[in-house]
Amino acid sequence: EPTGKKALFQRHIIRLLGLSGINVLELRVEEIGKDEAPFDIIVSRATFSLGEFLKMTCPYIKEEGLLIVSKGPKVHEELKEDDLPVRNAVKEVIELRLPLADAVRNLVVLQCNRA
């Protein structure tokens, strides 16, 4: 999360929930360096297509690691248009309803295929 204020909030929630082993990096995915990697999980908002996201993040994820992307209500249409490697990487799509906005978001869980 490149925005300091959002990263601070994420760290606060991690502390409140008593979670451990979680690092919030204040940088964009394009700025990840080899010294920060490899990661168990990378989480991102819907700033890229799933194909672009896979290309940028797979080099930094552990062998069995997961990528989790928040996408909007049209994610299923995007998945139909994506190429086979992207469709094969998708492990699960979890639909979420935002309670105050009456909007739908989807968490797309992916795993890099290293064949």
C-alpha positions in Angstrom: 0.0 0.0 0.0 1.8 3.1 -1.2 -0.4 5.6 0.8 1.1 6.1 4.2 -2.3 6.8 5.8 -3.8 3.6 4.5 -0.8 1.5 5.5 -1.0 3.0 9.0 -4.6 2.0 9.2 -3.8 -1.6 8.0 -1.1 -1.9 10.7 -3.5 -0.6 13.3 -6.1 -3.3 12.3 -3.4 -6.0 12.4 -2.5 -4.9 15.9 -6.2 -4.8 17.0 -6.8 -8.3 15.7 -3.6 -9.6 17.3 -2.3 -10.9 14.0 1.4 -11.7 13.6 3.7 -12.4 10.7 2.1 -9.8 8.5 4.1 -7.0 6.9 2.5 -4.0 5.2 4.8 -2.5 2.6 4.4 1.2 1.7 5.1 0.7 -2.0 3.4 -0.1 -5.3 3.6 -3.6 -6.7 5.9 -2.3 -9.4 8.4 -1.2 -6.7 8.8 -4.6 -5.0 12.4 -5.6 -4.8 13.9 -9.0 -4.6 15.1 -8.3 -1.0 11.4 -8.0 0.2 10.3 -11.2 -1.5 9.2 -14.0 -1.5 5.8 -13.5 0.0 3.2 -16.0 1.2 0.3 -13.7 0.1 0.1 -10.5 -2.0 -3.2 -8.5 -1.7 -4.1 -5.7 -4.2 -7.1 -3.6 -5.2 -8.3 -3.8 -8.8 -5.7 -1.5 -10.3 -4.6 -3.9 -13.0 -6.0 -6.6 -15.2 -5.6 -10.0 -13.7 -3.1 -10.9 -16.4 -0.9 -7.8 -15.7 -1.2 -8.5 -11.9 0.0 -12.1 -12.4 3.0 -11.0 -14.5 4.0 -8.4 -12.0 3.6 -10.4 -8.8 4.4 -14.1 -9.6 8.2 -13.5 -9.4 7.7 -12.3 -5.8 5.4 -15.0 -4.4 6.4 -18.3 -2.7 5.8 -21.6 -4.6 2.5 -22.2 -2.8 1.7 -18.6 -2.2 -1.6 -16.8 -3.0 -2.5 -13.6 -4.8 -5.7 -11.9 -3.7 -7.2 -9.2 -5.8 -10.3 -7.1 -5.1 -12.3 -6.6 -8.3 -15.7 -5.1 -9.1 -19.0 -6.8 -10.1 -17.8 -7.5 -13.7 -15.0 -9.8 -12.7 -16.7 -12.8 -14.3 -16.8 -11.0 -17.6 -13.1 -10.2 -17.3 -12.3 -13.8 -16.6 -14.1 -15.0 -19.7 -12.0 -12.5 -21.8 -8.7 -13.4 -20.1 -6.3 -15.9 -21.6 -5.9 -19.5 -20.4 -3.0 -18.9 -18.0 -5.1 -16.4 -16.0 -8.1 -18.6 -15.9 -6.0 -21.6 -14.8 -4.5 -19.4 -12.0 -7.9 -18.6 -10.5 -8.6 -20.8 -7.4 -11.7 -19.0 -6.1 -13.9 -16.0 -6.6 -15.5 -14.8 -3.3 -18.4 -12.3 -3.7 -18.7 -9.7 -1.0 -21.6 -7.2 -0.5 -20.5 -3.9 1.0 -23.1 -3.2 3.7 -23.3 0.6 3.5 -22.8 1.1 -0.2 -25.1 -1.8 -1.4 -22.3 -2.6 -3.9 -20.7 -5.9 -4.9 -16.9 -6.6 -4.8 -15.2 -9.8 -5.6 -12.0 -11.3 -4.1 -10.2 -13.2 -6.7 -7.8 -15.8 -5.2 -5.0 -16.8 -7.6 -2.0 -19.1 -7.5 0.9 -18.7 -9.9 1.4 -21.7 -12.2 5.1 -22.4 -12.4 5.2 -25.0 -15.1 
